[in-house]
Amino acid sequence: MTEACELLVNARNSRGLLLFGVLVLFVPVAASSIELPGAKECFACHADRDLKREAPAARRSLSVFVDEAVLSGSVHRGLECVACHKTATAPHEGRLAAVRCAECHAKSGAALREGVHGGPRAHARAPTPTCAGCHGTHAVTRAASLGGETCATCHTAQVNAYKESIHARSRRTGNSQAATCGSCHGEAHSLLAKTDARSPTYHLNLPRTCARCHADPEIAERYKIPVANVYQLYMDSIHGKAVARSGLLVAAVCSNCHGAHDIRPRNDSTSRVHRTNVPQTCGGCHAGVLAVWGESIHGREARAGNPAAPVCIDCHTAHEIRRVEAEAWKLEIVRECGNCHAESLRTYRDTFHGQVTALGFARVARCSDCHGAHEILRATDSRSRVNPANLVVTCRTCHPAANANFVKYDPHADPENRGRSPLLYYAARFMTWLLVGTFAFFGLHTVLWGVRALVAKRRGEAPPSEPEEPA
């Protein structure tokens, strides 16, 4: 009899109609003698807001009130109570067996067992994730209707961070394509831990996950995303190649720079990619470089609030970061320095070093060879590579025979600046006037000679000639 009752309970479920028909044919007596309780019988008790049951383990009473209006608005509104709560009598005795959602939702149940919410790791946590925890108990909603508030039940800190992100702000302004939890982490039932190589948020997979939106030119144009081809730029960078070609888990991906949940626009002062925060962000991986840069003139000026002080992205760019050993980068960085130090670049280009680099050769001294790369200091600083006391050592990097006389060479000599190079200034003025005087004298001589020849021709005289040299 008990087995027949259990089967009949299942028959009330929409998915058990076939089984119900079989039971009607083969167990007519049992079916006619048992009438399963309907919603009306259940609500005779469970509509009472004060109805509770004792929970000895928790040492407290739990409400078993069911709001009929809420139930009628759920996706289960067409089911009888006994479809989920297995009982053959109303009222029933004792606590009913736990609801097994997988009996109807087998596909979701199988996916859940493979994911982070239903696997062994989930059951080892407290509280253990349950179907009702996400979908609700009687007010069951479809997965498509679940939002960040559902995830916040367990992941409060992450959802709160997301609420302040550019993605959440965009959704609040009507951008339905802005990323949500599911956009990055995947479908809830099959959601995998970020340490799982199959997860879309796994370190090596994250660039492709972000590229679903940030490699789409239509989305970039529609929502005014500043860099439309950011994914392509990143994949061509030293970081992207380390991820795609070498599989390095230590190589920077999107979340290392922009954050995971609290992604903010670059013009937000709290953003990790705001220019004032960029050094600390890059320093998360490049700690040694950050320490050296922090003591440089650039680092000191940046800390003092000078907006013109260069930070990492000014020299290395943001996404298309290349290896510093590449010749193209070596030549381009000279022009990059000139963006701030225009006069120094002009005087450098007048030298042998500057003219050779302008021709596309990188085997001569560039800015960083003399001043350093990250450790740039004022020439008056005793630690500076261009301090007079250190010049011999610096020049010997390329010129082994350099001595005190050799370093008197001025790599930024400016013939236009009397204060910086007075001897060169006056020498340049002298040479200029000498050239002008020479051309003026011989120009006048040529004009007068031409006039004399023209006059002689009109008179019928022989043109003037140079006097012959004595034998």
QUIPEPE-V905357 format. One record per backbone hydrogen bond with DSSP energy under -0.5 kcal/mol. NH is the residue of the N-H (numbers start at 0). CO is the residue of the C=O. E is the energy in kcal/mol with one decimal. If there is no record, write none. Layout:
nh->NH co->CO e->E
nh->NH co->CO e->E
This chain:
nh->4 co->0 e->-2.3
nh->5 co->1 e->-2.2
nh->6 co->2 e->-2.1
nh->7 co->3 e->-2.2
nh->8 co->4 e->-2.1
nh->9 co->5 e->-1.8
nh->10 co->6 e->-1.5
nh->11 co->7 e->-0.9
nh->11 co->8 e->-0.9
nh->12 co->9 e->-1.3
nh->15 co->12 e->-2.0
nh->16 co->13 e->-0.8
nh->19 co->15 e->-2.1
nh->20 co->16 e->-2.1
nh->21 co->17 e->-1.8
nh->22 co->18 e->-2.3
nh->23 co->19 e->-2.3
nh->24 co->20 e->-1.5
nh->25 co->21 e->-2.3
nh->26 co->22 e->-3.1
nh->30 co->26 e->-2.2
nh->31 co->27 e->-2.0
nh->32 co->28 e->-1.3
nh->33 co->29 e->-0.9
nh->35 co->33 e->-0.5
nh->41 co->37 e->-1.9
nh->42 co->38 e->-2.8
nh->43 co->39 e->-0.8
nh->44 co->41 e->-1.4
nh->45 co->41 e->-2.6
nh->46 co->42 e->-1.1
nh->47 co->44 e->-1.7
nh->48 co->46 e->-0.6
nh->50 co->47 e->-1.6
nh->52 co->61 e->-2.6
nh->54 co->59 e->-1.8
nh->57 co->54 e->-0.6
nh->58 co->54 e->-1.3
nh->59 co->54 e->-1.4
nh->61 co->52 e->-3.0
nh->63 co->50 e->-2.2
nh->65 co->45 e->-3.2
nh->67 co->65 e->-0.8
nh->70 co->66 e->-2.3
nh->71 co->67 e->-2.2
nh->72 co->68 e->-0.7
nh->72 co->69 e->-0.9
nh->73 co->70 e->-1.4
nh->74 co->139 e->-1.9
nh->76 co->73 e->-1.3
nh->78 co->75 e->-2.2
nh->82 co->79 e->-1.6
nh->83 co->80 e->-1.6
nh->84 co->80 e->-2.7
nh->85 co->83 e->-0.9
nh->86 co->84 e->-0.7
nh->93 co->91 e->-0.5
nh->100 co->98 e->-0.7
nh->102 co->99 e->-1.5
nh->103 co->100 e->-1.5
nh->104 co->100 e->-2.6
nh->105 co->103 e->-0.8
nh->108 co->104 e->-2.3
nh->109 co->105 e->-2.4
nh->110 co->106 e->-2.0
nh->111 co->107 e->-2.5
nh->112 co->108 e->-1.9
nh->113 co->109 e->-0.8
nh->113 co->110 e->-0.6
nh->114 co->110 e->-0.9
nh->114 co->111 e->-0.7
nh->115 co->190 e->-3.4
nh->116 co->190 e->-0.5
nh->117 co->111 e->-0.8
nh->118 co->114 e->-1.5
nh->121 co->118 e->-0.6
nh->122 co->118 e->-1.6
nh->123 co->119 e->-1.0
nh->124 co->121 e->-1.2
nh->133 co->129 e->-0.8
nh->133 co->130 e->-1.0
nh->134 co->130 e->-3.0
nh->135 co->131 e->-1.8
nh->139 co->137 e->-0.8
nh->140 co->134 e->-1.1
nh->144 co->141 e->-1.5
nh->145 co->141 e->-0.5
nh->145 co->142 e->-1.3
nh->149 co->146 e->-1.1
nh->150 co->146 e->-1.1
nh->151 co->147 e->-2.1
nh->152 co->148 e->-0.5
nh->152 co->149 e->-1.2
nh->153 co->150 e->-1.4
nh->154 co->150 e->-3.1
nh->155 co->153 e->-0.7
nh->158 co->154 e->-2.2
nh->159 co->155 e->-2.6
nh->160 co->156 e->-2.0
nh->161 co->157 e->-2.2
nh->162 co->158 e->-2.1
nh->163 co->159 e->-0.7
nh->163 co->160 e->-0.9
nh->164 co->161 e->-2.0
nh->165 co->262 e->-3.2
nh->167 co->161 e->-0.6
nh->168 co->164 e->-2.2
nh->169 co->165 e->-2.0
nh->170 co->166 e->-2.0
nh->171 co->167 e->-2.0
nh->172 co->168 e->-1.0
nh->173 co->170 e->-1.5
nh->174 co->169 e->-2.6
nh->175 co->173 e->-1.2
nh->177 co->174 e->-1.1
nh->183 co->179 e->-1.1
nh->183 co->180 e->-0.7
nh->184 co->180 e->-2.7
nh->185 co->181 e->-1.6
nh->190 co->187 e->-0.9
nh->191 co->184 e->-0.6
nh->195 co->192 e->-2.1
nh->198 co->195 e->-2.0
nh->201 co->198 e->-1.5
nh->204 co->201 e->-1.5
nh->205 co->201 e->-1.7
nh->207 co->204 e->-0.5
nh->208 co->204 e->-1.7
nh->209 co->205 e->-2.6
nh->210 co->206 e->-1.7
nh->211 co->207 e->-0.6
nh->211 co->208 e->-1.1
nh->212 co->209 e->-1.4
nh->213 co->209 e->-2.6
nh->214 co->210 e->-1.2
nh->215 co->212 e->-1.4
nh->216 co->214 e->-0.7
nh->219 co->215 e->-2.1
nh->220 co->216 e->-2.2
nh->221 co->217 e->-2.5
nh->222 co->218 e->-2.4
nh->223 co->220 e->-0.6
nh->224 co->219 e->-2.1
nh->227 co->225 e->-0.7
nh->229 co->226 e->-0.8
nh->230 co->213 e->-0.9
nh->232 co->228 e->-2.2
nh->233 co->229 e->-2.5
nh->234 co->230 e->-2.5
nh->235 co->231 e->-1.3
nh->236 co->233 e->-1.5
nh->237 co->320 e->-3.2
nh->239 co->233 e->-0.9
nh->240 co->236 e->-2.4
nh->241 co->237 e->-1.5
nh->242 co->238 e->-1.6
nh->243 co->239 e->-3.1
nh->244 co->240 e->-2.3
nh->245 co->240 e->-1.1
nh->246 co->242 e->-0.7
nh->247 co->241 e->-2.5
nh->248 co->246 e->-0.5
nh->250 co->247 e->-0.9
nh->255 co->252 e->-1.1
nh->256 co->252 e->-1.0
nh->256 co->253 e->-0.8
nh->257 co->253 e->-3.0
nh->258 co->254 e->-1.4
nh->267 co->264 e->-2.0
nh->268 co->266 e->-0.5
nh->270 co->267 e->-2.1
nh->273 co->270 e->-1.1
nh->276 co->273 e->-2.3
nh->277 co->273 e->-1.3
nh->280 co->276 e->-2.1
nh->281 co->277 e->-3.0
nh->282 co->278 e->-2.3
nh->283 co->279 e->-0.5
nh->283 co->280 e->-1.2
nh->284 co->281 e->-1.7
nh->285 co->281 e->-2.7
nh->286 co->284 e->-0.9
nh->289 co->285 e->-2.2
nh->290 co->286 e->-2.0
nh->291 co->287 e->-1.8
nh->292 co->288 e->-3.1
nh->293 co->289 e->-2.4
nh->294 co->290 e->-0.8
nh->294 co->291 e->-0.9
nh->295 co->291 e->-0.5
nh->295 co->292 e->-1.3
nh->296 co->375 e->-2.7
nh->298 co->292 e->-0.8
nh->299 co->295 e->-2.3
nh->300 co->296 e->-2.0
nh->301 co->297 e->-2.3
nh->302 co->298 e->-2.2
nh->303 co->299 e->-1.5
nh->304 co->301 e->-1.4
nh->305 co->300 e->-2.4
nh->306 co->304 e->-0.7
nh->308 co->305 e->-1.5
nh->313 co->310 e->-1.6
nh->314 co->310 e->-0.9
nh->314 co->311 e->-0.7
nh->315 co->311 e->-2.8
nh->316 co->312 e->-1.1
nh->320 co->318 e->-0.7
nh->325 co->322 e->-1.3
nh->329 co->325 e->-2.1
nh->330 co->326 e->-2.1
nh->331 co->327 e->-2.1
nh->332 co->328 e->-2.3
nh->333 co->329 e->-0.6
nh->334 co->330 e->-1.0
nh->335 co->331 e->-2.0
nh->336 co->332 e->-2.3
nh->337 co->333 e->-1.5
nh->338 co->334 e->-0.6
nh->338 co->335 e->-1.1
nh->339 co->336 e->-1.2
nh->340 co->336 e->-2.7
nh->341 co->339 e->-0.7
nh->344 co->340 e->-2.2
nh->345 co->341 e->-2.2
nh->346 co->342 e->-2.4
nh->347 co->343 e->-2.1
nh->348 co->344 e->-2.4
nh->349 co->345 e->-0.7
nh->350 co->347 e->-1.5
nh->353 co->347 e->-0.9
nh->354 co->350 e->-2.4
nh->355 co->351 e->-2.1
nh->356 co->352 e->-2.0
nh->357 co->353 e->-1.8
nh->358 co->354 e->-1.0
nh->359 co->356 e->-1.5
nh->360 co->355 e->-1.7
nh->368 co->365 e->-0.7
nh->369 co->365 e->-1.1
nh->369 co->366 e->-0.8
nh->370 co->366 e->-2.9
nh->371 co->367 e->-1.4
nh->380 co->377 e->-1.8
nh->383 co->380 e->-1.9
nh->386 co->383 e->-1.1
nh->389 co->386 e->-2.7
nh->390 co->386 e->-0.8
nh->390 co->387 e->-0.6
nh->393 co->389 e->-2.2
nh->394 co->390 e->-3.0
nh->395 co->391 e->-1.9
nh->396 co->393 e->-1.3
nh->397 co->394 e->-1.4
nh->398 co->394 e->-3.0
nh->399 co->397 e->-0.6
nh->401 co->398 e->-2.2
nh->406 co->402 e->-1.8
nh->407 co->404 e->-1.2
nh->408 co->405 e->-1.5
nh->410 co->408 e->-0.7
nh->412 co->409 e->-1.3
nh->414 co->412 e->-0.5
nh->416 co->413 e->-1.8
nh->417 co->415 e->-0.7
nh->420 co->416 e->-2.4
nh->424 co->420 e->-2.6
nh->425 co->421 e->-2.5
nh->426 co->422 e->-2.3
nh->427 co->423 e->-2.5
nh->428 co->424 e->-2.1
nh->429 co->425 e->-2.7
nh->430 co->426 e->-2.6
nh->431 co->427 e->-2.1
nh->432 co->428 e->-2.6
nh->433 co->429 e->-2.6
nh->434 co->430 e->-2.2
nh->435 co->431 e->-2.5
nh->436 co->432 e->-3.2
nh->437 co->433 e->-2.5
nh->438 co->434 e->-2.4
nh->439 co->435 e->-2.5
nh->440 co->436 e->-2.9
nh->441 co->437 e->-2.5
nh->442 co->438 e->-2.0
nh->443 co->439 e->-2.5
nh->444 co->440 e->-2.5
nh->445 co->441 e->-2.2
nh->446 co->442 e->-2.3
nh->447 co->443 e->-2.6
nh->448 co->444 e->-2.4
nh->449 co->445 e->-2.2
nh->450 co->446 e->-2.2
nh->451 co->447 e->-2.4
nh->452 co->448 e->-2.2
nh->453 co->449 e->-2.1
nh->454 co->450 e->-2.4
nh->455 co->451 e->-2.3
nh->456 co->452 e->-1.8
nh->457 co->453 e->-1.8
nh->458 co->454 e->-1.6
nh->459 co->455 e->-0.5
nh->459 co->456 e->-0.7
nh->460 co->455 e->-2.5
